[in-house]
């Protein structure tokens, strides 16, 4: 289990989520109300979502 902290680009939204190995970050973020479109359906082709580690 991993705990993930999502913060919107403008800092107006924040969510803490639990995820399992193999979960797609886009799906976890959307399930927790983060405003990500996911035009490419998580195929990492459209660059509408970005991850900073």
N, CA, C and O atoms as a GROMACS GRO file, in nm:
protein
  212
    1UNK      N    1   0.084  -0.118   0.000
    1UNK     CA    2   0.000   0.000   0.000
    1UNK      C    3   0.089   0.124   0.000
    1UNK      O    4   0.187   0.131   0.073
    2UNK      N    5   0.054   0.218  -0.081
    2UNK     CA    6   0.128   0.344  -0.087
    2UNK      C    7   0.034   0.459  -0.057
    2UNK      O    8  -0.082   0.459  -0.099
    3UNK      N    9   0.083   0.557   0.014
    3UNK     CA   10   0.006   0.679   0.041
    3UNK      C   11   0.057   0.786  -0.054
    3UNK      O   12   0.178   0.811  -0.063
    4UNK      N   13  -0.036   0.849  -0.125
    4UNK     CA   14  -0.001   0.949  -0.225
    4UNK      C   15  -0.070   1.080  -0.190
    4UNK      O   16  -0.188   1.082  -0.156
    5UNK      N   17   0.003   1.188  -0.199
    5UNK     CA   18  -0.052   1.322  -0.174
    5UNK      C   19  -0.061   1.394  -0.308
    5UNK      O   20   0.040   1.419  -0.373
    6UNK      N   21  -0.182   1.428  -0.346
    6UNK     CA   22  -0.206   1.500  -0.470
    6UNK      C   23  -0.232   1.647  -0.436
    6UNK      O   24  -0.307   1.678  -0.344
    7UNK      N   25  -0.170   1.736  -0.513
    7UNK     CA   26  -0.193   1.881  -0.499
    7UNK      C   27  -0.217   1.934  -0.640
    7UNK      O   28  -0.137   1.909  -0.730
    8UNK      N   29  -0.326   2.007  -0.659
    8UNK     CA   30  -0.355   2.063  -0.791
    8UNK      C   31  -0.248   2.166  -0.828
    8UNK      O   32  -0.179   2.220  -0.741
    9UNK      N   33  -0.234   2.193  -0.956
    9UNK     CA   34  -0.130   2.284  -1.005
    9UNK      C   35  -0.137   2.421  -0.941
    9UNK      O   36  -0.034   2.483  -0.916
   10UNK      N   37  -0.258   2.470  -0.914
   10UNK     CA   38  -0.271   2.603  -0.854
   10UNK      C   39  -0.275   2.599  -0.702
   10UNK      O   40  -0.290   2.702  -0.637
   11UNK      N   41  -0.264   2.478  -0.645
   11UNK     CA   42  -0.260   2.463  -0.500
   11UNK      C   43  -0.396   2.473  -0.432
   11UNK      O   44  -0.402   2.472  -0.309
   12UNK      N   45  -0.504   2.482  -0.509
   12UNK     CA   46  -0.636   2.500  -0.449
   12UNK      C   47  -0.699   2.370  -0.400
   12UNK      O   48  -0.792   2.373  -0.319
   13UNK      N   49  -0.650   2.255  -0.447
   13UNK     CA   50  -0.704   2.126  -0.405
   13UNK      C   51  -0.591   2.035  -0.359
   13UNK      O   52  -0.480   2.038  -0.413
   14UNK      N   53  -0.623   1.955  -0.258
   14UNK     CA   54  -0.527   1.859  -0.207
   14UNK      C   55  -0.603   1.734  -0.165
   14UNK      O   56  -0.715   1.744  -0.113
   15UNK      N   57  -0.543   1.617  -0.188
   15UNK     CA   58  -0.605   1.492  -0.147
   15UNK      C   59  -0.496   1.394  -0.108
   15UNK      O   60  -0.389   1.390  -0.169
   16UNK      N   61  -0.524   1.314  -0.007
   16UNK     CA   62  -0.436   1.205   0.034
   16UNK      C   63  -0.507   1.076  -0.005
   16UNK      O   64  -0.624   1.056   0.029
   17UNK      N   65  -0.438   0.989  -0.077
   17UNK     CA   66  -0.500   0.866  -0.126
   17UNK      C   67  -0.412   0.746  -0.092
   17UNK      O   68  -0.290   0.758  -0.083
   18UNK      N   69  -0.475   0.633  -0.074
   18UNK     CA   70  -0.406   0.506  -0.058
   18UNK      C   71  -0.419   0.432  -0.190
   18UNK      O   72  -0.526   0.431  -0.251
   19UNK      N   73  -0.312   0.370  -0.235
   19UNK     CA   74  -0.317   0.294  -0.359
   19UNK      C   75  -0.245   0.160  -0.342
   19UNK      O   76  -0.162   0.143  -0.253
   20UNK      N   77  -0.280   0.069  -0.429
   20UNK     CA   78  -0.219  -0.064  -0.427
   20UNK      C   79  -0.115  -0.073  -0.539
   20UNK      O   80  -0.124   0.002  -0.637
   21UNK      N   81  -0.018  -0.162  -0.526
   21UNK     CA   82   0.077  -0.182  -0.635
   21UNK      C   83   0.000  -0.214  -0.764
   21UNK      O   84  -0.090  -0.298  -0.764
   22UNK      N   85   0.038  -0.148  -0.873
   22UNK     CA   86  -0.027  -0.170  -1.001
   22UNK      C   87  -0.137  -0.071  -1.034
   22UNK      O   88  -0.180  -0.062  -1.149
   23UNK      N   89  -0.184   0.006  -0.933
   23UNK     CA   90  -0.284   0.109  -0.960
   23UNK      C   91  -0.223   0.218  -1.047
   23UNK      O   92  -0.106   0.254  -1.029
   24UNK      N   93  -0.300   0.270  -1.140
   24UNK     CA   94  -0.253   0.382  -1.222
   24UNK      C   95  -0.277   0.512  -1.147
   24UNK      O   96  -0.385   0.535  -1.092
   25UNK      N   97  -0.175   0.598  -1.143
   25UNK     CA   98  -0.186   0.724  -1.070
   25UNK      C   99  -0.302   0.810  -1.121
   25UNK      O  100  -0.369   0.876  -1.042
   26UNK      N  101  -0.325   0.810  -1.250
   26UNK     CA  102  -0.436   0.887  -1.306
   26UNK      C  103  -0.568   0.840  -1.247
   26UNK      O  104  -0.650   0.923  -1.207
   27UNK      N  105  -0.590   0.709  -1.241
   27UNK     CA  106  -0.714   0.655  -1.186
   27UNK      C  107  -0.730   0.690  -1.038
   27UNK      O  108  -0.839   0.726  -0.994
   28UNK      N  109  -0.622   0.679  -0.962
   28UNK     CA  110  -0.627   0.710  -0.819
   28UNK      C  111  -0.658   0.858  -0.799
   28UNK      O  112  -0.741   0.895  -0.716
   29UNK      N  113  -0.591   0.943  -0.875
   29UNK     CA  114  -0.614   1.088  -0.864
   29UNK      C  115  -0.758   1.123  -0.897
   29UNK      O  116  -0.822   1.198  -0.823
   30UNK      N  117  -0.810   1.070  -1.007
   30UNK     CA  118  -0.948   1.100  -1.046
   30UNK      C  119  -1.047   1.049  -0.943
   30UNK      O  120  -1.148   1.115  -0.916
   31UNK      N  121  -1.021   0.933  -0.884
   31UNK     CA  122  -1.110   0.876  -0.782
   31UNK      C  123  -1.114   0.962  -0.656
   31UNK      O  124  -1.208   0.952  -0.577
   32UNK      N  125  -1.012   1.046  -0.637
   32UNK     CA  126  -1.005   1.132  -0.519
   32UNK      C  127  -1.031   1.278  -0.553
   32UNK      O  128  -0.992   1.369  -0.480
   33UNK      N  129  -1.100   1.300  -0.667
   33UNK     CA  130  -1.148   1.433  -0.701
   33UNK      C  131  -1.049   1.528  -0.762
   33UNK      O  132  -1.077   1.648  -0.772
   34UNK      N  133  -0.932   1.478  -0.804
   34UNK     CA  134  -0.835   1.568  -0.865
   34UNK      C  135  -0.878   1.597  -1.009
   34UNK      O  136  -0.922   1.506  -1.080
   35UNK      N  137  -0.865   1.722  -1.053
   35UNK     CA  138  -0.916   1.762  -1.184
   35UNK      C  139  -0.821   1.729  -1.300
   35UNK      O  140  -0.763   1.819  -1.362
   36UNK      N  141  -0.806   1.601  -1.328
   36UNK     CA  142  -0.720   1.557  -1.438
   36UNK      C  143  -0.808   1.498  -1.548
   36UNK      O  144  -0.893   1.413  -1.522
   37UNK      N  145  -0.786   1.544  -1.670
   37UNK     CA  146  -0.868   1.501  -1.782
   37UNK      C  147  -0.835   1.359  -1.827
   37UNK      O  148  -0.925   1.278  -1.846
   38UNK      N  149  -0.709   1.328  -1.843
   38UNK     CA  150  -0.668   1.195  -1.887
   38UNK      C  151  -0.710   1.165  -2.030
   38UNK      O  152  -0.763   1.057  -2.058
   39UNK      N  153  -0.687   1.258  -2.119
   39UNK     CA  154  -0.728   1.244  -2.258
   39UNK      C  155  -0.677   1.115  -2.323
   39UNK      O  156  -0.747   1.053  -2.403
   40UNK      N  157  -0.556   1.076  -2.288
   40UNK     CA  158  -0.497   0.955  -2.348
   40UNK      C  159  -0.531   0.829  -2.268
   40UNK      O  160  -0.479   0.721  -2.298
   41UNK      N  161  -0.618   0.842  -2.167
   41UNK     CA  162  -0.661   0.730  -2.082
   41UNK      C  163  -0.544   0.662  -2.011
   41UNK      O  164  -0.544   0.540  -1.994
   42UNK      N  165  -0.447   0.741  -1.969
   42UNK     CA  166  -0.336   0.688  -1.890
   42UNK      C  167  -0.223   0.626  -1.970
   42UNK      O  168  -0.138   0.558  -1.912
   43UNK      N  169  -0.221   0.646  -2.101
   43UNK     CA  170  -0.117   0.587  -2.184
   43UNK      C  171   0.010   0.673  -2.188
   43UNK      O  172   0.106   0.640  -2.258
   44UNK      N  173   0.012   0.783  -2.114
   44UNK     CA  174   0.124   0.876  -2.106
   44UNK      C  175   0.160   0.934  -2.243
   44UNK      O  176   0.278   0.953  -2.274
   45UNK      N  177   0.059   0.962  -2.325
   45UNK     CA  178   0.082   1.015  -2.458
   45UNK      C  179   0.043   1.161  -2.472
   45UNK      O  180   0.092   1.229  -2.562
   46UNK      N  181  -0.044   1.212  -2.385
   46UNK     CA  182  -0.097   1.347  -2.407
   46UNK      C  183  -0.035   1.452  -2.316
   46UNK      O  184  -0.050   1.571  -2.344
   47UNK      N  185   0.030   1.415  -2.212
   47UNK     CA  186   0.094   1.502  -2.113
   47UNK      C  187   0.000   1.604  -2.048
   47UNK      O  188   0.040   1.717  -2.022
   48UNK      N  189  -0.127   1.564  -2.022
   48UNK     CA  190  -0.216   1.649  -1.945
   48UNK      C  191  -0.197   1.631  -1.796
   48UNK      O  192  -0.239   1.717  -1.718
   49UNK      N  193  -0.136   1.523  -1.755
   49UNK     CA  194  -0.106   1.504  -1.612
   49UNK      C  195   0.045   1.491  -1.596
   49UNK      O  196   0.112   1.433  -1.681
   50UNK      N  197   0.097   1.545  -1.489
   50UNK     CA  198   0.241   1.545  -1.463
   50UNK      C  199   0.266   1.495  -1.322
   50UNK      O  200   0.185   1.518  -1.232
   51UNK      N  201   0.377   1.427  -1.303
   51UNK     CA  202   0.411   1.371  -1.173
   51UNK      C  203   0.546   1.427  -1.131
   51UNK      O  204   0.642   1.422  -1.207
   52UNK      N  205   0.552   1.479  -1.009
   52UNK     CA  206   0.678   1.524  -0.950
   52UNK      C  207   0.707   1.436  -0.829
   52UNK      O  208   0.624   1.427  -0.739
   53UNK      N  209   0.823   1.371  -0.826
   53UNK     CA  210   0.862   1.285  -0.713
   53UNK      C  211   0.978   1.349  -0.641
   53UNK      O  212   1.027   1.294  -0.542
   0.00000   0.00000   0.00000
